[in-house]
Amino acid sequence: MRKVAEGGKHRCNQCRSIFRWPSDLKYHIAFSHNGEQLNVCPEATCGQNFQFPFQLVNHQRTFGHHDWQIVCTVCNKLFGSQRFLSRHTQLACNRYKQEQQEQGQDSANM
Protein backbone atom coordinates (compact mmCIF):
# COMPACT_ATOMS: atom_id res chain seq x y z
CA MET A 1 0.00 0.00 0.00
CA ARG A 2 1.45 3.34 -1.07
CA LYS A 3 1.50 6.31 1.25
CA VAL A 4 -0.20 9.37 -0.18
CA ALA A 5 0.65 12.72 1.32
CA GLU A 6 -2.52 14.53 2.36
CA GLY A 7 -3.19 17.28 -0.12
CA GLY A 8 -0.39 15.96 -2.33
CA LYS A 9 -0.45 16.96 -5.96
CA HIS A 10 3.09 16.17 -7.12
CA ARG A 11 3.11 12.68 -8.63
CA CYS A 12 6.16 10.60 -9.49
CA ASN A 13 5.95 9.50 -13.15
CA GLN A 14 7.89 6.33 -12.41
CA CYS A 15 6.08 4.78 -9.42
CA ARG A 16 3.01 7.02 -9.08
CA SER A 17 3.80 8.07 -5.48
CA ILE A 18 2.29 11.41 -4.56
CA PHE A 19 4.04 14.19 -2.67
CA ARG A 20 2.82 17.39 -1.12
CA TRP A 21 5.87 19.48 -2.06
CA PRO A 22 7.88 19.59 -5.31
CA SER A 23 11.11 19.36 -3.34
CA ASP A 24 9.96 16.06 -1.77
CA LEU A 25 9.27 14.68 -5.24
CA LYS A 26 12.70 15.83 -6.40
CA TYR A 27 14.41 14.07 -3.47
CA HIS A 28 12.30 10.96 -4.04
CA ILE A 29 13.27 10.66 -7.71
CA ALA A 30 16.95 11.30 -7.06
CA PHE A 31 17.15 8.86 -4.13
CA SER A 32 14.67 6.12 -5.06
CA HIS A 33 14.93 5.98 -8.83
CA ASN A 34 18.29 7.47 -9.81
CA GLY A 35 20.33 6.09 -6.89
CA GLU A 36 21.98 9.44 -6.25
CA GLN A 37 24.14 9.89 -3.17
CA LEU A 38 22.32 12.83 -1.63
CA ASN A 39 23.25 12.93 2.04
CA VAL A 40 26.10 10.55 2.74
CA CYS A 41 27.56 9.96 6.19
CA PRO A 42 31.15 11.28 6.15
CA GLU A 43 32.35 8.57 8.56
CA ALA A 44 34.82 6.43 6.59
CA THR A 45 33.50 3.15 8.01
CA CYS A 46 29.85 4.04 7.37
CA GLY A 47 29.00 5.82 4.12
CA GLN A 48 25.23 5.40 4.56
CA ASN A 49 23.11 7.42 2.13
CA PHE A 50 19.99 9.21 3.33
CA GLN A 51 17.12 10.65 1.33
CA PHE A 52 16.74 13.82 3.41
CA PRO A 53 19.32 16.01 5.22
CA PHE A 54 17.54 15.69 8.59
CA GLN A 55 17.95 11.90 8.40
CA LEU A 56 21.71 12.29 8.04
CA VAL A 57 21.85 14.70 10.99
CA ASN A 58 19.81 12.28 13.15
CA HIS A 59 22.14 9.45 12.15
CA GLN A 60 25.24 11.49 12.92
CA ARG A 61 23.91 12.50 16.32
CA THR A 62 22.80 8.94 17.19
CA PHE A 63 25.99 7.17 16.12
CA GLY A 64 28.54 9.93 16.79
CA HIS A 65 29.57 10.12 13.13
CA HIS A 66 30.49 13.79 13.20
CA ASP A 67 33.20 16.21 14.20
CA TRP A 68 30.94 18.80 15.76
CA GLN A 69 32.81 21.12 18.11
CA ILE A 70 30.11 23.52 19.38
CA VAL A 71 28.84 22.43 22.82
CA CYS A 72 25.93 23.62 24.96
CA THR A 73 27.47 24.44 28.35
CA VAL A 74 24.27 23.40 30.16
CA CYS A 75 23.46 19.97 28.67
CA ASN A 76 26.64 19.15 26.69
CA LYS A 77 24.74 18.57 23.45
CA LEU A 78 26.99 18.94 20.39
CA PHE A 79 26.17 21.14 17.41
CA GLY A 80 27.59 21.53 13.92
CA SER A 81 27.50 25.33 14.02
CA GLN A 82 27.03 28.28 16.34
CA ARG A 83 23.77 29.05 14.52
CA PHE A 84 22.26 25.72 15.61
CA LEU A 85 23.40 26.27 19.19
CA SER A 86 21.76 29.71 19.19
CA ARG A 87 18.44 28.06 18.23
CA HIS A 88 18.77 25.55 21.11
CA THR A 89 16.08 26.64 23.58
CA GLN A 90 15.89 26.06 27.33
CA LEU A 91 13.03 23.62 26.74
CA ALA A 92 15.09 21.66 24.21
CA CYS A 93 18.05 21.71 26.60
CA ASN A 94 15.96 20.28 29.44
CA ARG A 95 14.45 17.66 27.12
CA TYR A 96 17.94 16.61 25.96
CA LYS A 97 19.19 16.29 29.54
CA GLN A 98 16.15 14.14 30.40
CA GLU A 99 16.70 11.91 27.36
CA GLN A 100 20.34 11.42 28.31
CA GLN A 101 19.37 10.47 31.86
CA GLU A 102 16.77 8.00 30.57
CA GLN A 103 19.27 6.44 28.18
CA GLY A 104 21.73 6.09 31.06
CA GLN A 105 19.10 4.35 33.17
CA ASP A 106 18.12 2.05 30.28
CA SER A 107 21.70 0.92 29.70
CA ALA A 108 22.23 0.43 33.46
CA ASN A 109 19.16 -1.84 33.60
CA MET A 110 20.51 -4.15 30.88
Secondary structure as a PSIPRED ss2 file (coil, helix, strand):
# PSIPRED VFORMAT (PSIPRED V4.0)

   1 M C   1.000  0.000  0.000
   2 R C   1.000  0.000  0.000
   3 K C   1.000  0.000  0.000
   4 V E   0.000  0.000  1.000
   5 A C   1.000  0.000  0.000
   6 E C   1.000  0.000  0.000
   7 G C   1.000  0.000  0.000
   8 G C   1.000  0.000  0.000
   9 K C   1.000  0.000  0.000
  10 H E   0.000  0.000  1.000
  11 R E   0.000  0.000  1.000
  12 C C   1.000  0.000  0.000
  13 N C   1.000  0.000  0.000
  14 Q C   1.000  0.000  0.000
  15 C C   1.000  0.000  0.000
  16 R C   1.000  0.000  0.000
  17 S C   1.000  0.000  0.000
  18 I E   0.000  0.000  1.000
  19 F E   0.000  0.000  1.000
  20 R C   1.000  0.000  0.000
  21 W C   1.000  0.000  0.000
  22 P H   0.000  1.000  0.000
  23 S H   0.000  1.000  0.000
  24 D H   0.000  1.000  0.000
  25 L H   0.000  1.000  0.000
  26 K H   0.000  1.000  0.000
  27 Y H   0.000  1.000  0.000
  28 H H   0.000  1.000  0.000
  29 I H   0.000  1.000  0.000
  30 A H   0.000  1.000  0.000
  31 F H   0.000  1.000  0.000
  32 S H   0.000  1.000  0.000
  33 H H   0.000  1.000  0.000
  34 N C   1.000  0.000  0.000
  35 G C   1.000  0.000  0.000
  36 E C   1.000  0.000  0.000
  37 Q C   1.000  0.000  0.000
  38 L C   1.000  0.000  0.000
  39 N E   0.000  0.000  1.000
  40 V E   0.000  0.000  1.000
  41 C C   1.000  0.000  0.000
  42 P C   1.000  0.000  0.000
  43 E C   1.000  0.000  0.000
  44 A C   1.000  0.000  0.000
  45 T C   1.000  0.000  0.000
  46 C C   1.000  0.000  0.000
  47 G C   1.000  0.000  0.000
  48 Q C   1.000  0.000  0.000
  49 N E   0.000  0.000  1.000
  50 F E   0.000  0.000  1.000
  51 Q C   1.000  0.000  0.000
  52 F C   1.000  0.000  0.000
  53 P H   0.000  1.000  0.000
  54 F H   0.000  1.000  0.000
  55 Q H   0.000  1.000  0.000
  56 L H   0.000  1.000  0.000
  57 V H   0.000  1.000  0.000
  58 N H   0.000  1.000  0.000
  59 H H   0.000  1.000  0.000
  60 Q H   0.000  1.000  0.000
  61 R H   0.000  1.000  0.000
  62 T H   0.000  1.000  0.000
  63 F H   0.000  1.000  0.000
  64 G C   1.000  0.000  0.000
  65 H C   1.000  0.000  0.000
  66 H C   1.000  0.000  0.000
  67 D C   1.000  0.000  0.000
  68 W C   1.000  0.000  0.000
  69 Q C   1.000  0.000  0.000
  70 I E   0.000  0.000  1.000
  71 V E   0.000  0.000  1.000
  72 C C   1.000  0.000  0.000
  73 T C   1.000  0.000  0.000
  74 V C   1.000  0.000  0.000
  75 C C   1.000  0.000  0.000
  76 N C   1.000  0.000  0.000
  77 K C   1.000  0.000  0.000
  78 L E   0.000  0.000  1.000
  79 F E   0.000  0.000  1.000
  80 G C   1.000  0.000  0.000
  81 S C   1.000  0.000  0.000
  82 Q H   0.000  1.000  0.000
  83 R H   0.000  1.000  0.000
  84 F H   0.000  1.000  0.000
  85 L H   0.000  1.000  0.000
  86 S H   0.000  1.000  0.000
  87 R C   1.000  0.000  0.000
  88 H C   1.000  0.000  0.000
  89 T C   1.000  0.000  0.000
  90 Q H   0.000  1.000  0.000
  91 L H   0.000  1.000  0.000
  92 A H   0.000  1.000  0.000
  93 C H   0.000  1.000  0.000
  94 N H   0.000  1.000  0.000
  95 R H   0.000  1.000  0.000
  96 Y H   0.000  1.000  0.000
  97 K H   0.000  1.000  0.000
  98 Q H   0.000  1.000  0.000
  99 E H   0.000  1.000  0.000
 100 Q H   0.000  1.000  0.000
 101 Q H   0.000  1.000  0.000
 102 E H   0.000  1.000  0.000
 103 Q H   0.000  1.000  0.000
 104 G H   0.000  1.000  0.000
 105 Q H   0.000  1.000  0.000
 106 D H   0.000  1.000  0.000
 107 S H   0.000  1.000  0.000
 108 A H   0.000  1.000  0.000
 109 N C   1.000  0.000  0.000
 110 M C   1.000  0.000  0.000
